[in-house]
């Protein structure tokens, strides 16, 4: 095997968000840094994050609320966030000429709303700090000597360094190279690794009426999930209908709970189209609309009652309502059933979508095995672990990338 004899100060394995941050920060410390990335170019995954807009962080001002989003990982994150938190992320990018803007739900984006601008900023930092990048370089094995990482075997031979930063990412979007290699290496090195599963993913459903709305987004909808007929939880927000089921921020942030429910039995959901209107007031509105259109066909006036784009979908729901009759012929029983339907559109959840559609896949190294002040492994002192390789649950909304910036920065400062 080819032996690349130079001993680098730091080798970063993986050129995603946390890897680029770690490399740039380490390079700024005048360290000799080599990034090994198996893709043809860096940042493949975060170039598509936020639909290509790059939800760079979340501006939640209350640190306790911010960290609560990370579930069981929260107690471990106070220290790293005190070193490099949300304010530091703002400072890092804005001081380098990329203003950030805060949008709905405290989500933060570059003012240009282009993930490529975030990538270009980080790439400029890497170049400025003389970080060497080797693309199309696939790491095959991590070699240990005297309880330290000595070198890595690649398709281009052996590479040696004093310290190694592992930043290969998790399993979401495997088309970008995120195939979970890091998890396997960490297991081989003796770390406890929770098996990853798709975490923030769309929901697949059985119902034709949902799929007929593919491409339609409805704001301010309430969805309630039931397990074997028992209510579990509800959320209100924006729902995107797709050819396979449901997506959008509301659904993505519900998927972890839904995944748990699916392990226990049949999961159904009901969408309330008018969550801010009780059933009585909604019936008054429906009666008023019916009275103004007595001689019209029921299906032709649906557009005056239901949200835009939903009229045909309503007819696909398996009910005995006859939308082909005139309004004056609608019985009181049918009217009440219609009102109840608008407050409870039925959905049968079949499964979650897989890694190929996931925003984040959970799982990773137990935080108990990582020094969170330096991101170094407690088992192998010169190995540093960042980003999605850490077992931290997170919602969509900028929380995942903030973990990448925080852990990448700390590793880059500590290695």
C-alpha positions in Angstrom: 0.0 0.0 0.0 1.2 3.5 -0.9 2.6 5.3 2.2 2.0 9.0 2.4 4.9 9.7 4.8 4.0 13.2 5.8 2.7 13.4 9.4 -0.1 16.0 9.5 -1.1 17.8 12.7 -4.7 17.0 12.0 -6.6 14.8 9.5 -10.3 15.5 9.2 -12.3 12.6 7.8 -15.4 13.9 6.1 -16.0 17.2 4.4 -19.6 18.1 5.4 -20.7 21.0 7.7 -18.9 19.9 10.9 -15.8 18.7 9.0 -15.4 22.0 7.1 -15.9 24.0 10.3 -13.3 21.9 12.1 -10.8 22.1 9.3 -11.2 25.9 9.0 -10.8 26.5 12.7 -7.9 24.1 13.0 -6.2 25.8 10.0 -6.6 29.2 11.6 -4.5 27.9 14.5 -1.6 27.4 12.0 -2.0 23.6 12.2 -1.3 21.5 9.1 -4.7 20.1 8.2 -5.8 17.5 5.6 -9.4 16.9 4.9 -10.2 13.4 3.4 -13.6 13.2 1.6 -14.9 10.4 -0.5 -17.1 12.6 -2.6 -15.9 14.5 -5.6 -16.5 17.8 -3.8 -17.1 19.0 -0.2 -20.4 19.8 1.4 -22.6 17.6 -0.7 -25.2 17.2 2.0 -25.5 20.7 3.4 -25.7 22.2 0.0 -29.2 20.7 -0.2 -30.2 21.5 3.4 -33.4 23.5 3.9 -34.4 22.9 0.3 -31.1 24.5 -0.8 -31.7 27.6 1.4 -29.7 26.3 4.4 -31.4 26.6 7.7 -28.2 27.5 9.4 -29.3 27.6 13.0 -32.2 28.4 15.3 -32.3 31.8 17.1 -34.3 30.5 20.2 -33.0 33.0 22.8 -33.7 30.8 25.9 -30.8 28.3 26.2 -32.9 26.0 28.2 -35.7 25.8 25.6 -33.0 25.5 22.9 -31.3 22.6 24.4 -34.6 20.9 25.4 -35.1 20.2 21.7 -32.1 17.8 21.9 -33.9 15.5 24.2 -31.7 13.3 26.4 -28.6 15.0 24.9 -29.5 18.3 26.5 -27.6 17.9 29.8 -24.4 17.2 27.8 -24.7 20.3 25.6 -24.6 23.2 28.1 -20.8 23.1 28.1 -20.2 22.9 24.3 -22.9 25.6 23.7 -21.1 27.9 26.2 -18.0 27.5 24.1 -19.6 28.0 20.7 -23.4 28.6 20.7 -26.0 30.4 18.5 -24.5 33.9 19.0 -21.1 32.6 18.0 -22.6 31.1 14.8 -24.1 34.5 13.9 -20.7 36.1 14.7 -18.8 33.6 12.6 -20.8 34.0 9.4 -21.8 37.6 9.6 -18.2 38.7 10.4 -17.2 37.0 7.2 -19.7 38.9 5.1 -22.7 36.7 5.1 -25.7 38.4 7.0 -28.2 36.1 8.5 -32.0 36.6 8.8 -34.4 35.2 11.4 -37.7 33.8 9.9 -40.7 32.0 11.3 -40.2 29.7 14.3 -36.8 31.4 14.9 -35.3 29.6 11.9 -32.1 31.3 10.7 -31.1 31.5 7.0 -28.4 33.4 5.1 -29.9 36.6 3.7 -29.4 35.2 0.2 -31.2 32.0 1.1 -28.6 30.0 -0.7 -26.8 27.1 0.9 -24.1 27.5 -1.7 -23.1 30.8 -0.1 -22.6 29.1 3.2 -20.5 26.5 1.5 -18.4 29.1 -0.4 -17.7 31.0 2.9 -16.4 27.9 4.6 -14.4 26.9 1.5 -12.9 30.4 1.4 -11.8 29.9 5.1 -10.3 26.6 4.3 -8.3 28.0 1.5 -7.2 31.1 3.5 -6.0 28.8 6.3 -4.1 26.5 3.8 -6.2 23.4 4.6 -5.4 20.7 2.0 -8.4 18.9 0.6 -8.3 15.4 -1.0 -11.5 14.4 -2.7 -12.5 11.0 -4.0 -10.5 9.6 -1.1 -12.3 6.8 0.7 -11.2 5.8 4.2 -11.2 2.1 4.6 -9.8 1.5 8.1 -8.6 3.4 11.1 -5.4 2.1 12.5 -4.6 2.1 16.3 -1.2 2.1 17.9 -0.6 2.4 21.7 -4.3 3.3 22.2 -4.1 6.3 19.7 -5.1 6.6 16.1 -1.9 6.2 14.2 -3.1 6.4 10.6 -5.9 5.7 8.2 -6.0 3.4 5.3 -7.6 4.8 2.1 -8.0 3.9 -1.5 -5.0 6.2 -2.0 -2.8 4.6 0.6 -1.9 5.4 4.3 -2.2 8.9 5.8 -0.6 9.7 9.2 -1.4 12.5 11.7 -1.1 13.5 15.3 -4.9 13.9 15.7 -7.9 12.8 13.8 -11.4 14.4 13.6 -14.2 12.1 12.5 -16.9 14.1 10.7 -18.4 11.6 8.3 -22.1 12.4 9.2 -24.9 9.9 9.7 -27.2 8.0 7.3 -29.6 10.6 6.0 -29.4 11.4 2.2 -27.1 8.5 1.3 -26.9 9.9 -2.2 -24.6 12.6 -0.8 -22.2 10.1 0.6 -23.7 9.8 4.1 -23.6 6.1 4.4 -22.8 5.6 8.1 -19.1 4.5 7.7 -18.2 6.4 10.8 -20.6 4.4 12.9 -18.9 1.1 11.9 -15.4 2.4 12.6 -16.4 3.7 16.0 -18.0 0.3 16.9 -14.7 -1.4 15.8 -12.8 1.0 18.1 -14.9 -0.1 21.1 -17.4 2.7 21.3 -21.1 2.1 22.2 -23.0 3.2 19.1 -26.8 3.3 19.0 -28.1 1.9 15.8 -29.2 4.7 13.5 -32.8 5.0 12.3 -34.5 7.7 10.1 -35.4 10.4 12.5 -36.8 13.5 10.9 -38.6 12.0 7.9 -41.9 12.3 6.0 -44.8 10.0 6.8 -46.2 7.5 4.4 -50.0 7.0 4.4 -52.5 4.7 2.8 -55.2 7.2 1.8 -55.8 8.2 -1.8 -57.2 11.6 -0.9 -53.9 12.6 0.7 -51.9 11.6 -2.3 -54.3 13.4 -4.6 -53.1 16.6 -3.0 -49.5 16.1 -3.9 -47.7 19.4 -4.1 -50.3 21.3 -2.0 -49.2 23.0 1.2 -51.8 24.0 3.8 -51.0 26.3 6.7 -52.4 26.3 10.2 -53.6 22.7 10.2 -54.0 20.6 13.3 -53.1 16.9 13.2 -53.8 14.5 16.0 -52.3 11.0 16.2 -54.0 8.0 17.7 -52.6 4.6 18.6 -55.1 1.8 18.5 -57.9 4.4 18.9 -56.3 6.2 21.9 -55.2 9.8 21.4 -51.5 10.3 21.7 -50.5 13.9 20.7 -51.5 16.8 18.5 -49.6 19.5 16.7 -50.6 22.6 14.7 -48.7 24.0 11.7 -48.0 23.7 8.0 -48.6 20.4 6.2 -47.2 19.5 2.8 -49.1 16.8 0.9 -46.9 14.5 -1.3 -47.4 11.5 -3.6 -46.5 9.2 -0.8 -48.1 11.0 2.2 -47.3 13.9 4.4 -44.3 16.2 4.9 -43.4 19.7 5.9 -42.0 21.1 9.2 -45.0 20.0 11.3 -44.8 16.4 10.1 -41.0 16.2 10.2 -41.0 17.3 13.8 -43.7 14.7 14.6 -42.0 11.7 12.9 -39.9 10.6 15.9 -43.0 10.2 18.0 -44.8 8.5 15.2 -42.0 6.1 14.7 -42.3 5.0 18.4 -46.1 4.6 18.0 -45.7 2.4 14.9 -43.8 -0.1 17.0 -46.8 -0.6 19.2 -49.8 -0.9 16.8 -52.1 0.7 14.3 -51.5 4.5 14.0 -54.2 6.8 12.6 -54.3 10.6 12.4 -56.9 13.2 11.9 -56.5 16.6 10.3 -58.6 19.5 11.6 -58.9 22.0 8.7 -60.3 24.7 11.0 -58.4 24.3 14.3 -59.3 27.8 15.5 -63.1 27.2 15.0 -65.2 24.9 17.2 -67.7 22.6 15.6 -70.7 24.7 16.5 -69.3 27.9 14.8 -68.1 25.9 11.9 -71.6 24.4 11.4 -73.0 28.0 11.5 -70.6 28.9 8.7 -71.6 25.9 6.6 -75.3 26.6 7.1 -74.8 30.2 6.0 -72.9 29.0 2.9 -75.6 26.4 2.1 -78.4 29.0 2.5 -76.7 31.3 0.0 -76.3 28.5 -2.6 -79.4 26.4 -2.2 -79.9 25.6 -5.9 -76.2 24.8 -6.7 -74.6 21.4 -6.7 -72.9 20.5 -3.4 -69.5 19.8 -5.0 -69.5 23.1 -6.8 -69.6 25.1 -3.6 -67.1 23.0 -1.7 -64.4 25.6 -2.8 -66.3 28.2 -0.7 -65.9 26.1 2.4 -62.7 24.1 2.3 -59.1 25.4 1.7 -58.0 26.0 -1.9 -57.1 22.8 -3.7 -58.9 20.5 -1.4 -62.3 20.1 -3.2 -61.5 17.0 -5.2 -59.7 15.4 -2.3 -62.7 15.7 0.0 -64.8 13.6 -2.4 -62.2 10.8 -2.3 -62.6 10.3 1.4 -64.5 7.1 2.1 -67.8 8.5 3.4 -71.4 8.0 2.2 -71.8 11.7 1.6 -73.2 12.4 -1.9 -71.6 15.6 -3.3 -73.6 15.1 -6.5 -76.8 16.5 -5.1 -78.1 20.0 -4.9 -77.5 21.9 -1.7 -81.2 22.2 -0.8 -81.4 18.4 -0.7 -78.7 18.0 1.9 -80.1 16.4 5.0 -79.3 17.7 8.5 -77.5 14.4 9.2 -75.3 14.8 6.1 -74.5 18.4 7.0 -73.4 17.4 10.5 -71.4 14.6 9.1 -69.7 17.0 6.7 -68.8 19.4 9.5 -67.3 16.6 11.6 -65.4 15.5 8.5 -63.8 18.9 8.2 -62.6 18.7 11.8 -61.4 15.1 11.4 -60.0 14.2 8.0 -59.0 10.5 8.4 -55.5 9.2 7.7 -54.0 5.7 8.2 -50.2 5.9 8.7 -48.4 3.0 7.1 -44.7 3.8 7.8 -42.1 6.4 7.9 -40.0 7.1 4.8 -36.4 5.8 4.8 -32.9 7.3 5.0 -33.2 8.6 1.4 -35.8 11.1 2.5 -34.6 11.8 6.0 -33.4 15.2 7.1 -31.6 13.6 10.1 -31.0 10.0 11.1 -30.6 9.5 14.8 -28.2 7.2 16.6 -24.5 7.5 17.1 -21.9 7.4 19.8 -23.0 7.7 23.4 -22.3 11.1 24.7 -21.0 9.5 27.9 -18.0 8.3 25.9 -17.1 11.8 24.6 -15.4 14.7 26.4 -18.0 17.4 25.4 -15.5 20.2 26.2 -13.1 19.0 23.5 -15.2 16.5 21.5 -12.4 13.9 22.1 -13.1 10.2 22.5 -12.7 9.1 26.1 -11.4 5.8 24.8 -9.0 7.1 22.2 -7.7 10.5 23.2 -6.5 11.8 19.8 -9.8 11.0 18.1 -12.4 13.7 18.0 -16.1 13.0 17.1 -18.5 15.6 15.6 -21.9 16.3 14.1 -24.3 13.5 13.2 -22.0 10.8 14.6 -23.1 11.8 18.1 -26.2 10.3 19.5 -28.2 13.6 19.8 -31.9 13.8 18.8 -32.9 17.0 17.1 -35.8 18.5 15.3 -35.7 20.3 11.9 -35.5 24.1 12.2 -31.7 24.7 12.3 -31.0 22.6 15.3 -29.0 19.9 13.5 -26.6 22.3 11.7 -26.0 24.1 15.0 -24.7 20.8 16.4 -22.4 20.6 13.4 -21.1 24.2 13.9 -20.7 23.7 17.7 -19.0 20.3 17.7 -16.9 21.1 14.6 -15.6 24.4 16.1 -14.7 22.7 19.4 -12.9 19.8 17.7 -11.0 22.2 15.5 -9.9 24.2 18.5 -9.0 21.2 20.6 -7.4 18.7 18.2 
